[in-house]
Amino acid sequence: MRPFEILLLLTLFIAVIWPILTDRVPALVRWHTFMRFLPFVGLLIALLHLLLEHYRWQMVPAYLLTAILSLSAFTALMQRNGNGQPRKPRAFSLSDLLLWLGAVALPILLPVPQLPPPTGPYAVGTTILHLVDEARPDLLGDPTQPRELMTQIWYPAAADADTPLAPYLDHLQTAAPVLAKRLGLPAFFLGHINLTHTHAHLDAPVADDAAPFPVLLFSHGWQGMRAQNTFQMEELASRGYIVIAPDHTHAAVVTVLPPDRVVLSNPALLDDSDPVAYAISSNNVVRVFAADLQFLLDQAALWNESGPLAGHLDLARVGVFGHSTGGGGAVEMCGRDARCGALLVLDGWLNPVSDDVIAQVPYVPPALFMKASNSIFNAENDARLWQVYGHLQAGGTVMEIEGTEHFDFTDIPLLTPLAHRLGLAGTIGASRGRPLLNAYTLAFFDRALKNQSAPLLDAPSPAYPEVTFLTPPP
């Protein structure tokens, strides 16, 4: 919880239990005069909270209790007894205590998500671009129109960057209700994400030292979004990588194109009512994801010639990573584009990847496959993973992380400590899972693209006993 939230709840607690305390400890009666005004202190704290920390729906019970106690205290001060003295203050109420317990529980169980601070030597910058591929029809939408992508770039920023911090989600009023529905939650549930602070400075100058930087492309999952792995993007940028991620329009949970055109994910793209049609349509989705990444890599070559990123992108060192369907898109792209120099798959869906890519010999770039211990995928998906693994020219690693589920590879566990109980995360916990994922992600890309040693990938580490290295089945 935030400072004024804590202070308000402590003040309300004292105000609620004060009648019991004075009954048990008569010496406290001398504080009665001051305590008459305590609800007004709470009201002042609530106003400061709203002004400085801003409203969030989880605090509504606290706001309500503040109003009840303040109104009761005001009424008591205004009314007089037969001796002309202010009426006796509000007696202890069990309903007040129950309301206070609710006021405490909600902000604890549904806190403002806090992204882990990046640990690298660079500040982090970010920029958001609207890109149009005039040469490619939108095969997931209207094929008579060109493919449009909202794209975000995270990059090492100059140390003295003083531009505003970027929001976690731009167009939040549109995106949050749709994302909540995707997770099976009420529309208002994620409105407090607008209070989440990122560590990325919007449109900050790019760091000059050590440039050019390796380039990474990220592909989100089906009904995901480009910001879903911000914990990873910021860490990578702070360690000297430029990370480029699109919203895969019509497959992202929501995409807001200028000027305020809202494009929701299209469930018909993955209609599983007909297995044959489903195989064709899911392969089409993965191929479009791969083409989106290739288009962004083409754009990166143009950005390297002119503009704020000019001369800062090392296009000879390119890595690709993705989650779920985006993991399949990453496999598809790296199997078709020689510019891919490293492949990282986060609990990837490989069933829709083209058969010729799965069977490709050799599969050129080195690869790291991270798997959830509680997998949502079938045995065929695993078989295709091992088929790619067996064809790797530069070697690879397959690892399983104990206590993880599918969404543990994203920011979702940061939303609430109830993520596991809501079926949104495994038992590993956000505070343990984020550093682990970042450690292995960095080890892999540092080895593949920076030619650095990566002992984490060579043998089990006592620092991360949750990780098991898997070998191909017999």
PLY file of the C-alpha trace (Angstrom):
ply
format ascii 1.0
element vertex 474
property float x
property float y
property float z
element edge 473
property int vertex1
property int vertex2
end_header
0.00 0.00 0.00
0.98 3.61 -0.48
1.91 5.95 2.42
-1.32 7.95 2.70
-3.37 4.77 2.34
-1.54 3.24 5.31
-1.88 6.41 7.35
-5.60 6.67 6.60
-6.30 3.08 7.59
-4.35 3.43 10.84
-6.28 6.60 11.69
-9.60 4.91 10.94
-8.65 1.91 13.07
-7.94 4.10 16.10
-11.19 5.99 15.55
-13.20 2.76 15.34
-11.76 1.05 18.44
-11.40 4.19 20.59
-14.70 3.62 22.47
-13.50 0.13 23.49
-10.09 1.45 24.55
-11.58 4.09 26.84
-13.85 1.50 28.45
-10.87 -0.77 29.13
-8.35 1.98 30.00
-10.11 4.80 31.90
-6.93 6.93 31.87
-7.48 7.48 28.15
-10.64 9.49 28.82
-8.57 12.67 29.08
-7.89 12.34 25.33
-11.61 12.50 24.52
-11.50 16.10 23.37
-8.76 15.42 20.85
-10.28 12.14 19.70
-13.53 13.89 18.79
-11.57 15.44 15.93
-9.74 12.28 14.82
-12.28 11.48 12.06
-11.60 14.92 10.60
-7.88 14.11 10.62
-8.80 10.99 8.66
-10.84 13.11 6.26
-7.83 15.38 5.69
-5.59 12.37 5.07
-8.14 10.97 2.61
-8.17 14.26 0.71
-4.37 14.31 0.58
-4.40 10.71 -0.63
-6.84 11.57 -3.42
-4.82 14.62 -4.38
-1.34 13.06 -4.30
-1.83 9.31 -4.73
-5.15 9.41 -6.61
-8.34 7.39 -6.40
-8.50 3.65 -6.79
-11.59 1.53 -6.32
-9.97 -0.75 -3.72
-10.05 2.18 -1.28
-13.82 2.77 -1.58
-14.60 1.04 1.78
-12.00 3.32 3.42
-13.56 6.38 1.79
-16.99 5.25 2.97
-15.85 4.64 6.55
-14.12 8.03 6.59
-17.36 9.69 5.51
-19.43 7.81 8.12
-17.10 8.63 11.01
-16.65 12.26 9.95
-20.40 12.82 9.60
-21.03 11.18 12.97
-18.32 13.30 14.63
-19.67 16.48 13.04
-23.20 15.67 14.22
-21.95 14.99 17.75
-20.13 18.33 17.87
-23.15 20.25 16.59
-25.66 18.65 18.95
-25.70 19.47 22.67
-26.89 17.55 25.68
-28.89 19.02 28.55
-25.76 20.60 30.05
-24.89 22.36 26.82
-21.95 20.04 26.18
-21.31 18.29 22.84
-23.13 14.99 22.51
-21.19 11.87 23.42
-19.09 10.60 20.48
-20.12 7.61 18.39
-20.15 4.33 20.31
-18.26 1.29 19.16
-19.93 -0.37 16.18
-19.22 -3.87 14.96
-20.29 -2.80 11.48
-17.61 -0.08 11.54
-14.98 -2.68 12.43
-16.14 -5.03 9.68
-16.07 -2.17 7.19
-12.55 -1.32 8.34
-11.45 -4.93 7.84
-12.77 -4.77 4.29
-11.03 -1.43 3.81
-7.72 -3.05 4.79
-8.17 -6.29 2.87
-8.93 -4.84 -0.56
-5.83 -2.65 -1.03
-3.60 -5.41 0.39
-4.99 -8.15 -1.83
-5.28 -5.90 -4.88
-2.36 -3.48 -4.60
-1.14 -1.02 -7.18
1.15 -3.29 -9.24
4.81 -2.49 -8.70
7.26 -3.38 -11.44
10.65 -4.56 -10.18
13.30 -1.89 -10.74
15.77 -2.68 -13.53
19.17 -3.73 -12.23
21.39 -2.78 -15.16
23.74 0.20 -15.52
21.55 2.09 -17.99
18.49 4.23 -17.48
15.57 3.03 -19.60
13.87 4.95 -22.38
10.82 4.02 -24.42
8.90 5.30 -27.40
5.62 4.27 -29.04
5.17 4.22 -32.81
2.33 3.67 -35.25
3.65 1.72 -38.24
1.96 0.79 -41.52
3.25 -1.97 -43.79
1.97 -0.70 -47.11
3.35 -3.75 -48.92
1.42 -6.29 -46.84
-2.36 -6.79 -46.60
-3.84 -7.32 -43.15
-4.54 -11.04 -43.26
-5.95 -11.02 -39.72
-8.34 -8.16 -40.46
-9.43 -6.47 -43.67
-7.21 -7.86 -46.46
-7.97 -4.81 -48.60
-6.15 -2.64 -46.05
-2.44 -2.58 -45.19
-1.24 -4.11 -41.94
-0.97 -1.57 -39.08
0.99 -2.10 -35.88
1.29 -0.15 -32.66
4.86 -0.76 -31.60
6.85 0.07 -28.48
10.62 0.25 -28.20
12.58 0.05 -24.95
16.22 1.12 -25.08
19.22 2.16 -22.97
18.74 5.84 -22.21
21.11 8.64 -21.33
21.84 8.75 -17.62
20.45 12.28 -17.26
17.09 11.43 -18.87
14.48 13.69 -17.29
11.48 13.09 -19.55
8.25 11.81 -17.94
7.89 8.15 -17.09
5.80 6.24 -19.59
2.44 4.81 -18.49
2.22 1.06 -18.15
-0.60 1.05 -20.69
-1.35 3.92 -22.99
-5.07 4.45 -23.67
-5.73 2.74 -20.34
-9.39 3.74 -20.13
-9.96 1.66 -23.25
-7.50 -1.15 -22.62
-8.09 -1.95 -18.93
-11.76 -3.07 -19.17
-10.97 -5.28 -22.17
-7.96 -6.83 -20.45
-10.02 -7.47 -17.31
-12.66 -9.26 -19.37
-9.91 -11.37 -20.97
-8.91 -12.50 -17.47
-12.52 -13.18 -16.46
-12.66 -10.16 -14.13
-15.14 -7.26 -13.82
-14.54 -4.39 -16.25
-13.47 -1.94 -13.52
-11.08 -4.39 -11.90
-7.82 -3.21 -13.50
-8.50 0.53 -13.52
-5.87 1.05 -10.84
-3.12 0.01 -13.28
-2.99 3.67 -14.32
-1.24 4.22 -10.96
1.54 1.75 -11.82
4.87 3.46 -12.35
7.16 2.14 -15.03
10.89 2.88 -15.00
11.04 3.89 -18.66
11.35 7.55 -19.62
9.15 8.46 -22.56
11.14 9.55 -25.63
14.35 9.98 -23.61
17.64 10.39 -25.51
19.39 7.12 -26.33
22.59 6.29 -24.46
25.68 6.80 -26.62
28.26 4.75 -24.74
28.64 1.15 -25.92
26.35 1.77 -28.90
25.32 0.15 -31.16
23.23 -2.18 -29.00
21.93 -5.68 -29.82
18.31 -5.73 -30.97
15.58 -7.99 -29.56
12.10 -8.55 -31.01
9.27 -9.66 -28.71
6.00 -11.32 -29.71
3.14 -11.48 -27.20
0.65 -14.33 -26.86
-2.86 -14.71 -28.24
-4.98 -11.96 -26.67
-1.84 -10.59 -25.04
-0.30 -7.16 -25.55
3.07 -5.59 -26.17
3.38 -4.41 -22.54
2.66 -7.82 -20.98
6.36 -8.46 -20.23
7.39 -4.97 -19.15
9.40 -6.44 -16.25
11.57 -8.15 -18.88
11.71 -5.26 -21.36
12.96 -2.78 -18.78
15.57 -5.17 -17.42
16.89 -5.96 -20.90
17.04 -2.28 -21.86
18.91 -1.47 -18.64
21.46 -4.15 -19.61
22.19 -2.70 -23.03
19.56 -4.17 -25.37
17.06 -2.43 -27.64
13.74 -4.30 -27.42
10.99 -3.87 -30.02
7.48 -5.23 -29.40
4.27 -4.84 -31.42
0.64 -5.24 -30.56
-0.27 -7.92 -33.11
-3.42 -6.19 -34.35
-6.60 -8.35 -34.21
-4.73 -10.91 -32.07
-3.78 -8.54 -29.23
-6.42 -8.19 -26.53
-6.92 -4.59 -27.62
-5.07 -2.29 -29.99
-5.70 1.45 -30.15
-4.70 2.84 -33.53
-4.69 6.56 -34.28
-6.94 8.42 -34.12
-8.55 6.42 -31.29
-9.55 3.44 -33.44
-10.16 0.54 -31.07
-9.41 -2.91 -32.49
-10.28 -5.87 -30.27
-8.97 -9.38 -30.66
-11.01 -11.44 -33.08
-11.95 -14.81 -31.52
-12.98 -16.10 -34.96
-9.30 -16.19 -35.92
-8.89 -19.22 -33.66
-12.26 -20.92 -33.95
-11.69 -24.48 -32.77
-15.11 -25.84 -33.79
-13.54 -27.46 -36.88
-10.12 -29.09 -36.26
-9.00 -28.77 -39.88
-10.00 -25.11 -40.15
-8.45 -24.48 -36.73
-5.08 -25.87 -37.83
-5.12 -23.66 -40.91
-6.25 -20.51 -39.10
-3.83 -20.92 -36.18
-0.95 -21.41 -38.61
-2.06 -18.24 -40.39
-1.93 -16.34 -37.08
1.59 -17.56 -36.33
2.78 -16.73 -39.85
1.38 -13.20 -39.53
3.11 -12.82 -36.15
6.39 -13.83 -37.80
5.80 -11.43 -40.69
5.10 -8.63 -38.19
8.48 -9.26 -36.58
10.24 -9.32 -39.94
8.59 -6.02 -40.85
9.82 -4.48 -37.61
13.33 -5.67 -38.33
13.10 -4.04 -41.76
11.95 -0.83 -40.06
14.84 -1.05 -37.61
17.24 -0.81 -40.55
15.55 2.46 -41.53
15.63 3.77 -37.95
19.34 3.03 -37.89
19.84 5.44 -40.80
17.99 8.45 -39.42
16.02 9.56 -36.38
16.59 9.27 -32.62
17.88 5.67 -32.86
20.25 6.29 -35.77
23.51 4.42 -35.37
22.39 2.74 -32.14
20.98 -0.57 -33.45
23.38 -3.45 -34.06
21.46 -5.40 -36.68
24.19 -8.01 -36.88
23.14 -9.10 -33.36
19.40 -9.81 -33.36
17.44 -11.98 -30.95
13.77 -12.95 -31.02
11.61 -14.05 -28.10
7.94 -14.64 -27.50
5.36 -16.01 -25.11
2.69 -18.60 -25.92
1.44 -17.97 -29.48
4.17 -15.35 -29.72
6.65 -18.10 -28.91
5.35 -19.96 -31.94
5.67 -16.76 -33.96
9.28 -16.42 -32.81
10.05 -20.01 -33.88
8.39 -19.34 -37.25
10.31 -16.11 -37.79
13.71 -17.51 -36.81
13.16 -20.52 -39.03
12.57 -18.28 -42.04
14.84 -15.27 -41.49
18.62 -15.60 -41.32
18.83 -12.30 -39.44
17.64 -14.06 -36.27
20.70 -14.81 -34.17
19.05 -16.16 -31.01
15.64 -17.62 -30.12
13.97 -17.60 -26.69
10.58 -19.28 -26.29
8.55 -18.63 -23.12
6.08 -21.50 -22.65
5.48 -21.40 -26.37
2.62 -22.77 -28.45
4.35 -24.66 -31.26
1.41 -26.64 -32.64
0.55 -23.93 -35.21
4.13 -23.43 -36.43
4.51 -24.42 -40.08
5.53 -28.05 -40.57
8.42 -27.10 -42.84
9.86 -24.87 -40.09
9.50 -27.59 -37.45
11.23 -30.09 -39.75
13.91 -27.67 -40.94
17.44 -29.09 -40.84
19.47 -27.36 -39.60
17.54 -24.88 -37.48
20.24 -22.25 -37.34
20.05 -19.96 -34.26
20.76 -21.15 -30.71
17.60 -21.52 -28.67
16.36 -21.54 -25.09
12.94 -23.02 -24.37
11.40 -22.20 -20.98
8.47 -24.40 -19.96
5.87 -24.11 -17.22
5.78 -27.05 -14.83
1.98 -27.01 -15.06
1.64 -26.91 -18.83
-1.52 -25.99 -20.72
-0.17 -27.62 -23.89
-0.57 -31.17 -25.17
1.99 -33.86 -25.90
2.09 -32.91 -29.59
3.30 -29.44 -28.62
6.17 -31.00 -26.66
6.99 -33.33 -29.54
7.31 -30.39 -31.92
9.54 -28.57 -29.44
11.88 -31.55 -29.25
11.87 -31.85 -33.03
13.13 -28.27 -33.34
15.61 -28.90 -30.53
17.02 -31.90 -32.37
17.72 -29.79 -35.44
19.48 -26.90 -33.69
22.75 -26.10 -35.40
24.13 -23.92 -32.59
22.80 -25.91 -29.66
20.05 -25.16 -27.22
18.54 -25.65 -23.79
15.13 -26.76 -22.59
14.29 -25.89 -19.00
11.24 -26.33 -16.81
10.50 -24.03 -13.88
8.82 -25.62 -10.88
5.76 -23.81 -9.55
4.98 -21.97 -12.77
1.92 -21.80 -14.97
1.39 -20.20 -18.35
0.98 -16.58 -17.22
3.94 -16.71 -14.84
6.07 -15.72 -17.82
4.32 -12.32 -17.99
3.55 -9.38 -15.69
0.22 -10.89 -14.60
1.47 -12.31 -11.24
2.33 -8.73 -10.25
-1.36 -7.77 -10.31
-2.30 -9.37 -7.01
-1.00 -11.80 -4.37
-4.20 -13.72 -5.17
-2.98 -14.51 -8.70
-2.43 -18.16 -7.82
-5.85 -18.56 -6.19
-7.47 -16.86 -9.19
-5.80 -19.37 -11.51
-3.60 -16.70 -13.08
-0.25 -17.92 -11.75
1.51 -20.83 -10.15
2.99 -21.10 -6.69
6.39 -19.59 -7.47
5.25 -16.04 -6.70
6.04 -12.80 -8.49
8.93 -11.81 -6.23
10.71 -15.08 -6.98
9.66 -15.63 -10.57
10.61 -12.23 -12.06
14.32 -12.32 -11.01
14.62 -15.95 -12.10
13.18 -15.29 -15.56
15.34 -12.22 -16.02
18.48 -14.06 -14.92
18.07 -16.85 -17.47
16.89 -14.48 -20.21
19.98 -12.32 -19.77
22.30 -15.31 -19.54
20.98 -16.64 -22.83
21.07 -13.41 -24.83
24.40 -12.34 -23.31
25.94 -15.62 -24.46
24.30 -15.69 -27.89
24.61 -12.02 -28.83
27.41 -10.61 -26.66
29.69 -13.65 -26.57
29.72 -13.67 -22.77
29.95 -16.70 -20.51
26.66 -18.04 -19.13
27.29 -20.63 -16.41
23.57 -20.54 -15.52
22.89 -22.41 -18.76
25.61 -25.00 -18.27
24.45 -26.74 -15.10
21.78 -26.57 -12.39
22.30 -23.59 -10.09
21.78 -23.71 -6.31
20.51 -20.14 -6.60
17.56 -21.36 -8.66
16.57 -24.85 -7.53
13.21 -24.43 -9.27
14.93 -24.89 -12.65
15.28 -28.35 -14.15
17.14 -28.89 -17.42
15.28 -31.37 -19.60
16.67 -33.87 -22.06
14.92 -35.26 -25.14
12.62 -38.21 -24.49
13.88 -41.60 -25.67
0 1
1 2
2 3
3 4
4 5
5 6
6 7
7 8
8 9
9 10
10 11
11 12
12 13
13 14
14 15
15 16
16 17
17 18
18 19
19 20
20 21
21 22
22 23
23 24
24 25
25 26
26 27
27 28
28 29
29 30
30 31
31 32
32 33
33 34
34 35
35 36
36 37
37 38
38 39
39 40
40 41
41 42
42 43
43 44
44 45
45 46
46 47
47 48
48 49
49 50
50 51
51 52
52 53
53 54
54 55
55 56
56 57
57 58
58 59
59 60
60 61
61 62
62 63
63 64
64 65
65 66
66 67
67 68
68 69
69 70
70 71
71 72
72 73
73 74
74 75
75 76
76 77
77 78
78 79
79 80
80 81
81 82
82 83
83 84
84 85
85 86
86 87
87 88
88 89
89 90
90 91
91 92
92 93
93 94
94 95
95 96
96 97
97 98
98 99
99 100
100 101
101 102
102 103
103 104
104 105
105 106
106 107
107 108
108 109
109 110
110 111
111 112
112 113
113 114
114 115
115 116
116 117
117 118
118 119
119 120
120 121
121 122
122 123
123 124
124 125
125 126
126 127
127 128
128 129
129 130
130 131
131 132
132 133
133 134
134 135
135 136
136 137
137 138
138 139
139 140
140 141
141 142
142 143
143 144
144 145
145 146
146 147
147 148
148 149
149 150
150 151
151 152
152 153
153 154
154 155
155 156
156 157
157 158
158 159
159 160
160 161
161 162
162 163
163 164
164 165
165 166
166 167
167 168
168 169
169 170
170 171
171 172
172 173
173 174
174 175
175 176
176 177
177 178
178 179
179 180
180 181
181 182
182 183
183 184
184 185
185 186
186 187
187 188
188 189
189 190
190 191
191 192
192 193
193 194
194 195
195 196
196 197
197 198
198 199
199 200
200 201
201 202
202 203
203 204
204 205
205 206
206 207
207 208
208 209
209 210
210 211
211 212
212 213
213 214
214 215
215 216
216 217
217 218
218 219
219 220
220 221
221 222
222 223
223 224
224 225
225 226
226 227
227 228
228 229
229 230
230 231
231 232
232 233
233 234
234 235
235 236
236 237
237 238
238 239
239 240
240 241
241 242
242 243
243 244
244 245
245 246
246 247
247 248
248 249
249 250
250 251
251 252
252 253
253 254
254 255
255 256
256 257
257 258
258 259
259 260
260 261
261 262
262 263
263 264
264 265
265 266
266 267
267 268
268 269
269 270
270 271
271 272
272 273
273 274
274 275
275 276
276 277
277 278
278 279
279 280
280 281
281 282
282 283
283 284
284 285
285 286
286 287
287 288
288 289
289 290
290 291
291 292
292 293
293 294
294 295
295 296
296 297
297 298
298 299
299 300
300 301
301 302
302 303
303 304
304 305
305 306
306 307
307 308
308 309
309 310
310 311
311 312
312 313
313 314
314 315
315 316
316 317
317 318
318 319
319 320
320 321
321 322
322 323
323 324
324 325
325 326
326 327
327 328
328 329
329 330
330 331
331 332
332 333
333 334
334 335
335 336
336 337
337 338
338 339
339 340
340 341
341 342
342 343
343 344
344 345
345 346
346 347
347 348
348 349
349 350
350 351
351 352
352 353
353 354
354 355
355 356
356 357
357 358
358 359
359 360
360 361
361 362
362 363
363 364
364 365
365 366
366 367
367 368
368 369
369 370
370 371
371 372
372 373
373 374
374 375
375 376
376 377
377 378
378 379
379 380
380 381
381 382
382 383
383 384
384 385
385 386
386 387
387 388
388 389
389 390
390 391
391 392
392 393
393 394
394 395
395 396
396 397
397 398
398 399
399 400
400 401
401 402
402 403
403 404
404 405
405 406
406 407
407 408
408 409
409 410
410 411
411 412
412 413
413 414
414 415
415 416
416 417
417 418
418 419
419 420
420 421
421 422
422 423
423 424
424 425
425 426
426 427
427 428
428 429
429 430
430 431
431 432
432 433
433 434
434 435
435 436
436 437
437 438
438 439
439 440
440 441
441 442
442 443
443 444
444 445
445 446
446 447
447 448
448 449
449 450
450 451
451 452
452 453
453 454
454 455
455 456
456 457
457 458
458 459
459 460
460 461
461 462
462 463
463 464
464 465
465 466
466 467
467 468
468 469
469 470
470 471
471 472
472 473
